[in-house]
Amino acid sequence: MSILDIETLQSRLSQSYKRPHRLALATLGPRAFAFWHTFGLTVWIASVEGSGWALIVPGLLLLLWPGMAYAHAALAFDSKRAEFRNLLFDSLLFGIWCSVLDYYVWATLTVGLACFMNNMVVGGLRRVLLSILLFTIGALGWGALTGFEFRPYVSTGLDIYQGAGAVSYFLALSYVMYGQNRKIGHSIAETQYKNRVFQALLNLGVVANRASSINTLLEDSLKHLHADFPEYGFAVFLHEHQRPEVTLYAAVAGLHLGPEDKRRLDSLLARLHERQASTITPSEKTSGGQLYATSMGGRLSHYEGWLIMRAPSLDGALEGVLTLFVDQLAAATENKLLQLELKKTAERDGLTGLYNRGFFESALQLSIEGKAQPPGLDFAVLMMDVDGLKEVNDRHGHVAGDQLITAVAERLSMQCREGDILARYGGDEFVILFPSGDLSAPNRIAGLIRAQLGGQRCVITSTHGENVVVELRLSMGSACSTEAPAQEVLSLADDRMYHDKIQRRTHGAFG
């Protein structure tokens, strides 16, 4: 036989043999005990009545059946159904043997009851009726073939032996059932836990879609994790690769870190950074539970981070769960960063970083619609134009002009409130939208700009590398929805801005 044939045979044998169903494993011990006990009963009766080997030799066959039954279940395609057949055959075989022992009453009752109970446990009423039928067929059929003899009693010692064996068997069977129930309970608990993990992962995906910023994403994600796993506390920290000492984003849910915990955590993170490990736990347990630190290393393009969790006790299975949470959280963070970057590119002016014209017009349209609907909120607009930009571009180059635009944008940003929308509207034009306010809001900002920016000097660099001092001057015009239809507010502010420019030229504002 060639080596290839031997390997093929081994492969077929390994495929044909597989771990039998848990029912076959559970019944192996009780079945072996029952048949060995029955063999002992047979030997006792043979010695009492003097039949000798005539009864003992056939009884040896009882010792072969437990191994044969297990092999049958192990080699069968459907191990569970094979074990069901084994239990029914137990009933038939024990029925025959009760006939062989001349229906010794105590043995017949206890052995028959054990067979019926086994089948009731695994198959219900239908299978127990089938078990009773097979037991009866075996007992009466063998009696009909060999002749009926009735032995109600042998000896007190044998009764004690049989009673002790029956009690031992039923206790063993109860223990097996207890073990099976524990396994089922553990399986149910494990399934429920996996469902909780799966639901938590789904919730993280929903949170990621709703979050408006990285901070909101991290905070809401940890709140959902803590809601799904209230027995655990969570924290997350993110920092840039180049500046590991500076934490940019952090969130905590259900976790309070005392001074000792912070010391342990610092030690953990240092070890995590040095070893590039996925999950690290301290060797000693803290008073509040067991700390875990799982790295987000390699999952984020611009950041490094850790997910910290405190569990009631050390649990090896948590490391796999934490890895799932970290993968989902890192993916959500990376996607949100990309989304925010794309949003920034779409909404922001590339030169100044202010909102661009498209975003401003969208915001203005919302204000126009808000004015048309109850309660009819008023809004105002302030238009601004940088005086002298064309002259700077012509004399010193567009690089210098860009610097002038950037300098004006920085100074305007300092004058705006949080709710104001400052945008670069065109080449040398800026605009501020006041979503809820009357004409006093833009007039106030215009006054501040004239007082603090008017005539202020800034240094820019020309195309040839020369430093040039430029005076900052702005023409401005404001309008409000209280004095014009909402759709005409921007046009009115624009007209007033050009009127201001003309007036300032007339009065020699350009010198």
ChimeraX attribute file (.defattr): number of C-alpha atoms within 10 A of each C-alpha:
attribute: neighborCount
match mode: 1-to-1
recipient: residues
	/A:1	5
	/A:2	7
	/A:3	8
	/A:4	9
	/A:5	10
	/A:6	11
	/A:7	11
	/A:8	12
	/A:9	12
	/A:10	12
	/A:11	11
	/A:12	11
	/A:13	12
	/A:14	10
	/A:15	10
	/A:16	12
	/A:17	14
	/A:18	14
	/A:19	11
	/A:20	21
	/A:21	16
	/A:22	13
	/A:23	17
	/A:24	25
	/A:25	16
	/A:26	16
	/A:27	22
	/A:28	15
	/A:29	15
	/A:30	20
	/A:31	21
	/A:32	17
	/A:33	18
	/A:34	21
	/A:35	22
	/A:36	18
	/A:37	19
	/A:38	22
	/A:39	21
	/A:40	16
	/A:41	19
	/A:42	22
	/A:43	19
	/A:44	19
	/A:45	20
	/A:46	17
	/A:47	13
	/A:48	13
	/A:49	9
	/A:50	11
	/A:51	12
	/A:52	14
	/A:53	12
	/A:54	10
	/A:55	18
	/A:56	18
	/A:57	12
	/A:58	14
	/A:59	21
	/A:60	15
	/A:61	11
	/A:62	19
	/A:63	18
	/A:64	13
	/A:65	18
	/A:66	22
	/A:67	12
	/A:68	12
	/A:69	21
	/A:70	21
	/A:71	16
	/A:72	18
	/A:73	26
	/A:74	22
	/A:75	17
	/A:76	17
	/A:77	14
	/A:78	12
	/A:79	22
	/A:80	17
	/A:81	14
	/A:82	21
	/A:83	25
	/A:84	19
	/A:85	15
	/A:86	21
	/A:87	22
	/A:88	22
	/A:89	19
	/A:90	27
	/A:91	30
	/A:92	22
	/A:93	18
	/A:94	25
	/A:95	29
	/A:96	23
	/A:97	26
	/A:98	25
	/A:99	25
	/A:100	21
	/A:101	19
	/A:102	18
	/A:103	23
	/A:104	19
	/A:105	17
	/A:106	19
	/A:107	24
	/A:108	20
	/A:109	13
	/A:110	18
	/A:111	26
	/A:112	21
	/A:113	15
	/A:114	19
	/A:115	22
	/A:116	24
	/A:117	18
	/A:118	21
	/A:119	24
	/A:120	17
	/A:121	12
	/A:122	14
	/A:123	12
	/A:124	13
	/A:125	13
	/A:126	10
	/A:127	20
	/A:128	21
	/A:129	14
	/A:130	16
	/A:131	26
	/A:132	20
	/A:133	16
	/A:134	22
	/A:135	27
	/A:136	19
	/A:137	17
	/A:138	22
	/A:139	25
	/A:140	19
	/A:141	17
	/A:142	18
	/A:143	20
	/A:144	11
	/A:145	8
	/A:146	11
	/A:147	12
	/A:148	15
	/A:149	13
	/A:150	11
	/A:151	12
	/A:152	13
	/A:153	13
	/A:154	15
	/A:155	12
	/A:156	9
	/A:157	10
	/A:158	17
	/A:159	17
	/A:160	12
	/A:161	15
	/A:162	20
	/A:163	15
	/A:164	12
	/A:165	20
	/A:166	21
	/A:167	12
	/A:168	15
	/A:169	21
	/A:170	17
	/A:171	13
	/A:172	16
	/A:173	20
	/A:174	12
	/A:175	14
	/A:176	18
	/A:177	15
	/A:178	12
	/A:179	13
	/A:180	15
	/A:181	12
	/A:182	12
	/A:183	12
	/A:184	12
	/A:185	12
	/A:186	12
	/A:187	12
	/A:188	12
	/A:189	12
	/A:190	12
	/A:191	12
	/A:192	12
	/A:193	13
	/A:194	13
	/A:195	12
	/A:196	15
	/A:197	19
	/A:198	15
	/A:199	14
	/A:200	21
	/A:201	20
	/A:202	13
	/A:203	17
	/A:204	24
	/A:205	16
	/A:206	13
	/A:207	20
	/A:208	24
	/A:209	13
	/A:210	13
	/A:211	17
	/A:212	13
	/A:213	14
	/A:214	18
	/A:215	15
	/A:216	15
	/A:217	22
	/A:218	27
	/A:219	19
	/A:220	21
	/A:221	29
	/A:222	24
	/A:223	21
	/A:224	17
	/A:225	23
	/A:226	19
	/A:227	15
	/A:228	15
	/A:229	17
	/A:230	13
	/A:231	11
	/A:232	19
	/A:233	24
	/A:234	25
	/A:235	22
	/A:236	24
	/A:237	19
	/A:238	21
	/A:239	18
	/A:240	17
	/A:241	15
	/A:242	10
	/A:243	11
	/A:244	14
	/A:245	9
	/A:246	11
	/A:247	13
	/A:248	14
	/A:249	16
	/A:250	17
	/A:251	19
	/A:252	22
	/A:253	22
	/A:254	18
	/A:255	15
	/A:256	14
	/A:257	15
	/A:258	10
	/A:259	9
	/A:260	11
	/A:261	15
	/A:262	12
	/A:263	11
	/A:264	18
	/A:265	19
	/A:266	12
	/A:267	13
	/A:268	21
	/A:269	19
	/A:270	12
	/A:271	13
	/A:272	20
	/A:273	15
	/A:274	9
	/A:275	10
	/A:276	15
	/A:277	13
	/A:278	17
	/A:279	20
	/A:280	19
	/A:281	20
	/A:282	15
	/A:283	9
	/A:284	11
	/A:285	13
	/A:286	15
	/A:287	9
	/A:288	15
	/A:289	16
	/A:290	19
	/A:291	26
	/A:292	22
	/A:293	26
	/A:294	24
	/A:295	26
	/A:296	24
	/A:297	19
	/A:298	12
	/A:299	18
	/A:300	19
	/A:301	12
	/A:302	13
	/A:303	22
	/A:304	22
	/A:305	27
	/A:306	23
	/A:307	25
	/A:308	25
	/A:309	23
	/A:310	23
	/A:311	17
	/A:312	15
	/A:313	12
	/A:314	17
	/A:315	9
	/A:316	8
	/A:317	8
	/A:318	14
	/A:319	17
	/A:320	11
	/A:321	14
	/A:322	21
	/A:323	17
	/A:324	15
	/A:325	21
	/A:326	23
	/A:327	17
	/A:328	19
	/A:329	24
	/A:330	25
	/A:331	17
	/A:332	23
	/A:333	21
	/A:334	18
	/A:335	15
	/A:336	20
	/A:337	17
	/A:338	12
	/A:339	14
	/A:340	15
	/A:341	12
	/A:342	12
	/A:343	11
	/A:344	16
	/A:345	14
	/A:346	14
	/A:347	18
	/A:348	20
	/A:349	19
	/A:350	13
	/A:351	13
	/A:352	18
	/A:353	16
	/A:354	22
	/A:355	22
	/A:356	24
	/A:357	19
	/A:358	16
	/A:359	19
	/A:360	21
	/A:361	15
	/A:362	11
	/A:363	16
	/A:364	23
	/A:365	14
	/A:366	13
	/A:367	24
	/A:368	22
	/A:369	15
	/A:370	18
	/A:371	21
	/A:372	14
	/A:373	10
	/A:374	8
	/A:375	8
	/A:376	14
	/A:377	18
	/A:378	20
	/A:379	25
	/A:380	28
	/A:381	30
	/A:382	27
	/A:383	28
	/A:384	27
	/A:385	23
	/A:386	19
	/A:387	18
	/A:388	17
	/A:389	20
	/A:390	15
	/A:391	11
	/A:392	20
	/A:393	17
	/A:394	11
	/A:395	12
	/A:396	20
	/A:397	16
	/A:398	16
	/A:399	15
	/A:400	26
	/A:401	25
	/A:402	19
	/A:403	18
	/A:404	24
	/A:405	20
	/A:406	16
	/A:407	16
	/A:408	20
	/A:409	19
	/A:410	13
	/A:411	13
	/A:412	19
	/A:413	16
	/A:414	9
	/A:415	15
	/A:416	17
	/A:417	11
	/A:418	8
	/A:419	10
	/A:420	17
	/A:421	20
	/A:422	24
	/A:423	28
	/A:424	26
	/A:425	22
	/A:426	12
	/A:427	13
	/A:428	19
	/A:429	18
	/A:430	25
	/A:431	27
	/A:432	23
	/A:433	26
	/A:434	25
	/A:435	21
	/A:436	16
	/A:437	17
	/A:438	19
	/A:439	19
	/A:440	13
	/A:441	19
	/A:442	26
	/A:443	18
	/A:444	10
	/A:445	17
	/A:446	20
	/A:447	12
	/A:448	15
	/A:449	19
	/A:450	16
	/A:451	11
	/A:452	11
	/A:453	17
	/A:454	15
	/A:455	13
	/A:456	12
	/A:457	12
	/A:458	14
	/A:459	15
	/A:460	21
	/A:461	17
	/A:462	19
	/A:463	15
	/A:464	10
	/A:465	10
	/A:466	12
	/A:467	13
	/A:468	13
	/A:469	11
	/A:470	17
	/A:471	15
	/A:472	20
	/A:473	22
	/A:474	24
	/A:475	22
	/A:476	27
	/A:477	24
	/A:478	27
	/A:479	28
	/A:480	26
	/A:481	23
	/A:482	16
	/A:483	13
	/A:484	13
	/A:485	14
	/A:486	22
	/A:487	15
	/A:488	15
	/A:489	23
	/A:490	25
	/A:491	15
	/A:492	19
	/A:493	22
	/A:494	23
	/A:495	17
	/A:496	20
	/A:497	22
	/A:498	17
	/A:499	15
	/A:500	18
	/A:501	22
	/A:502	14
	/A:503	13
	/A:504	15
	/A:505	12
	/A:506	10
	/A:507	10
	/A:508	9
	/A:509	12
	/A:510	12
	/A:511	6
